[in-house]
């Protein structure tokens, strides 16, 4: 879903600050998507250190194309981690989920997936609102496409509907 947004963001919006805000007061789209990727790296490094992490993004320097590539890579590693956690196979190498040094670890499991999904959804919402506030409204295909799960499901190659 992040790929859908990043694909359709106007490049002029990437570093734009909200009107009336200076760079210290208003987040840019780069300052939303770069830390989102970097949070994933923290989850992987602390919960599944055997997985190879991609490089972090610098919110002050990264481009949309770099963010797209980095998000694709970190999503693949998060999927690897979640597949192990949610499978019925044992023994598991991922036994705890670390959200970062600011919070206690949780047992690895469905709660881990729910937290990751909610965190990403929150920041996607921020990005959609910010793009609109900046005057670079996303096309409906992207802004509302993230909610058309049946279509996304088919695009991923699944034959059956989500259950």
Secondary structure, 3 states (H helix, E strand, C coil): CHHHHHHHCCHHHCCCCCCCCCCCCCCCCHHHHHHHHHHHHHHHHHHCCCCCCCCCCCCCCCCHHHHHHHHHHHHHHHHHHHHHHHCCCCCCCCCEECCCCCCCCEECCHHHHHHHHHHHHHHHHHHHHHHHHCCCCCCHHHHCHHHCHHHHHHHCCCCCCCC
